[in-house]
Amino acid sequence: MNNSKLLNCKCYVTRKSSCYFSVVFFFLMMVPMLSNCQKNKITSKNIEFIEYPGFPEAHSSWGSIGYNDANNSVHIGVTNHKDKVALYEYDVADGSIKLNGFINDMAHLRPFQWQGKIHSKIIADQQGNIYFTTDGGESRQEYLMNNPKGYAGGFFMKWNPKTGIFTNLGMGLQYESLKDIEMDMETGIIYAISYPQAHFLVYDPGKNDLYDMGRLASAHVPRILFTDWWGNCYYVDWRQRLVKYEKNSRELVFAHESLPAFEGTPGSKIITGITSFAKDNENGIIYLITYGAKVLAFQPQKDGIGEVKDLGGVYDTGSSEPWRPYVPNLNFGNNGKLYYFIGGHGNYIRNERTVLVELDPRSGHRTIVYEYPLDELTEVTGSGVKDKEGNLYFAGRKRVAKSAHASASEDGTSAPFMIIFNPEKEVKK
């Protein structure tokens, strides 16, 4: 029915009753639509914050979150941002969270092998084992000249939540952190990227073989790896070109062109690459967000790189630089829409507020659906963490206090928590 025709009816004296009926009929038709709009409005009931027990000095999480389909659980790495890292497990079915232990103890690390945090995502294999890598925590911690203990290097770790068996799979490269991890689910081969030299590593845990594919970047290196549906792994080089590790040929394939970027985007933003991703499995699309605040739709192909579509910026920043917003998180809802929080490291599109944005990739429409002051939510990380019920998970933190010695760009002390969000229904308490 064309509702505009109903609104255009003319109320002549001889047709009062007919026009009255048409107007009433129009509003009766609109009631379900208005009701549905109200029903789908996002409120505080769609979002829940879950605190971490047993770790009072906890500071943050840095993308270290993942869903375990076989166990129906979410796993999170939480750090004091110095030398203590906790591993948490959230049971989706009963809504409980528990502390599994601290990494240095579980992995039987010596004092000189201390780890500052888990920076990688947490991934699960088909049997329900989870994998992650460890990190020095801060750049100054990773150089012998600035720290009396130095940094030995990051480790590959494995945890079986059903048996409680924790396995230290060994170090990656000496003196290098391991910033991110991915896995080919067919073969169990693990991919990782090191820091600060950005070596692309291929690790076979079954054979304990580690292959160094060489350096792909430098300086403030890109943090995120992701895989396609064939088990190939992707990264970006220092020009922000997609680099694909083809598992069948065991070779690196480079894209001819850099990923889209706003004109004038600083080199420091270009070189840092991708900050988050989420997969639309049904349509074969991997959505990406770059450090330069671009949203991209990547359609990988089995051979070669595949097509990249520029969906524009994360939000209209008005007169300020479009590349400035910081978005180290992304999720894809069952409703076909993208969700991400903008904010962190001093980059916000609304003064002293962190905002949750809904992006419909079909229409390109962006909407701020919720916002928080910084003492409630300062920064959010996590890529594509979603359970069987369509709940979306993120790792958040809030500003607690600011040190008198902190610079204007630093967030000071923070407190971490897990975020559960469902855009279509209330989150169960």
ABEGO torsion letter per residue (X at the ends): XBAAAAAABBBBAAAAAAAAAAAAAAAAAAAAAAAAAAAABBBAAABBBBBBBGBAABABBBGBBBBBAAAGBBBBBBBAGAABBBBBBBBAAAGBBBBAEBAAAAAGBBAAABBABBABBBBBBAAGBBBBBBBAGBAAAABAAABAAEBAEBBBBBBBAAAGBBBBAEBBBBGBBBABBBBBAAAGBBBBBBOAAGBBBBBBAAAGBBBBAEBABBEBBBABBBBBAAGBBBBBBAAGBBBBBBAAAGBBBBBABBBBBBBGBBAAAAAAEBABBBBBAAAGBBBBBBAAGBBBBBBBBABEAEBBBBAEBABBAEABBAAABBBABBBBBAAGBBBBBBEEGGBBABBGBBBBBBBBAAAGBBBBABBBBAAABABBBEBGBBBAAGBBBBBBBBBABBBAABBAABAEBBBBBBBBBBAABBBBX
